[in-house]
Amino acid sequence: MDKAVVAKKGPYELTLAAGRYQYCSCGRSKNQPLCDGSHAGTSFIPLIFVLDKKTLVTLCGCKQSSVPPHCDGSHEGI
């Protein structure tokens, strides 16, 4: 099984418009924290999440969260 790359040792805080998003689960995307297809050839797939309205989100940067795509503080242990 492939191992996720730590993209950032902390969360990404973004205000996103309502819509459908693809969270990068592999850590390889150049468009962090969102997927750009860099997972091709790995066992990773993007995590889809939908926002019903404009929302401030805190997305995991270390890719170790137990509640992806949201940050749970796991970066503090790496």
C-alpha positions in Angstrom: 0.0 0.0 0.0 1.2 3.5 -0.8 2.0 6.0 1.9 0.6 9.5 1.8 3.0 12.4 1.5 2.8 15.0 4.3 2.0 18.1 2.3 1.9 20.4 5.3 2.4 20.0 9.0 -0.8 21.8 9.8 -4.2 22.5 8.4 -5.3 24.5 5.3 -7.9 27.0 6.3 -10.0 28.0 3.3 -13.3 29.7 2.6 -14.9 27.7 -0.1 -18.0 28.4 -2.1 -20.9 26.0 -2.3 -20.0 23.1 -4.5 -18.4 19.7 -5.0 -14.7 19.3 -4.1 -12.0 16.6 -4.4 -9.7 16.6 -1.4 -6.2 15.3 -2.1 -5.6 12.2 0.0 -2.2 11.3 -1.4 -0.3 14.5 -0.6 1.2 14.8 -4.1 -1.1 17.4 -5.5 0.5 20.8 -6.5 -3.0 22.3 -5.7 -3.1 21.4 -2.0 -5.3 20.6 -0.3 -7.4 19.8 -3.4 -6.7 17.0 -5.9 -5.0 17.7 -9.3 -4.7 14.0 -10.4 -1.2 13.4 -9.0 -2.4 10.2 -7.4 -2.4 8.5 -10.8 -0.5 5.2 -10.5 -1.0 5.0 -6.7 -3.6 3.3 -4.5 -5.1 6.7 -3.5 -8.3 8.3 -4.7 -9.5 11.8 -4.0 -12.1 12.2 -1.2 -15.2 13.9 -2.4 -16.9 16.4 -0.2 -19.8 18.8 -0.9 -20.6 22.2 0.7 -24.2 23.5 0.6 -23.1 27.1 1.2 -19.9 29.2 1.5 -18.0 27.7 4.4 -14.7 28.2 6.3 -13.1 24.7 6.3 -10.0 23.4 8.0 -8.6 20.7 5.8 -5.9 18.3 6.8 -2.5 19.0 5.4 -0.6 16.1 6.9 -2.9 13.4 5.4 -3.0 11.6 8.8 -6.4 12.8 10.1 -8.9 10.2 11.4 -11.7 12.5 10.1 -10.6 13.4 6.5 -10.8 15.8 4.9 -11.0 17.8 8.1 -8.0 18.4 10.4 -8.0 16.6 13.8 -4.7 17.8 15.0 -2.8 14.6 13.9 0.0 16.9 12.6 1.1 17.6 16.1 2.4 14.0 16.4 4.6 14.0 13.3 
